[in-house]
Amino acid sequence: MLTAIVLAAVALNPIGEPIKDRCALVEVSHVYDSDAKHVLSQLIFYDFDGWEGRYQVRAWRLLKSINERPAPDRSRGGYVAIWNDGGAIREVWSQQFRESWKQYDPEIAARRELPMESRRELTRPPGKHRPPYESVAP
């Protein structure tokens, strides 16, 4: 019995170095419908585009737990989000953090300016060939 519990724990908790990324800004975005009902919460990662003079969406992930929220990084400054991203531990550090509550999805709106296929995306885990959103219709 104990062996089964240990094997299950190892399978659910990947071992190894986290995949580390950096971005200029991370946003926790809460999206609501027209009746003010919560639709989703997500992490949106932005890079600063010097040519355009503004932030561009780099990637996004659904926020599934309060533990995935970016936290202040006391050793380096800025903010860090750490979570299990499709079987790999991911760590994204950012200089800046913001939180928003909107009746539209800013990530979808950003697709008009920079289509998903033109985004830099986060580092892919070993063995992954495409971002997790590519199979989802817009």
BELWOLIN-V814878 format. One record per backbone hydrogen bond with DSSP energy under -0.5 kcal/mol. CO is the residue of the C=O (numbers start at 0). NH is the residue of the N-H. Records with the same first field share a line. If there is no record, write none. Layout:
CO = NH, NH
This chain:
0 = 4
1 = 5
2 = 6
3 = 7
4 = 8
5 = 9
6 = 10
7 = 11
8 = 12
11 = 13
17 = 19
18 = 90
20 = 92
22 = 94
23 = 95
24 = 45
25 = 97
26 = 28, 43
27 = 29, 99
28 = 30, 41
29 = 101
30 = 38, 39
32 = 35
36 = 32
39 = 30
40 = 62
41 = 28
42 = 60
43 = 26
44 = 57, 58
45 = 23, 24
46 = 48, 55
47 = 49
48 = 52, 53
53 = 48
55 = 46
57 = 120
58 = 44
60 = 42
61 = 63
64 = 67
65 = 68
70 = 79
71 = 73
72 = 76
77 = 72
78 = 93
79 = 70
80 = 91
82 = 84, 89
83 = 85
84 = 87
87 = 84
88 = 18
89 = 82
90 = 20, 92
91 = 80
92 = 22
93 = 78
95 = 25
97 = 27
99 = 29
101 = 31
103 = 105
104 = 108
105 = 109
106 = 110
107 = 110
108 = 111
109 = 112, 113
114 = 117
115 = 118
124 = 127
130 = 133
132 = 135
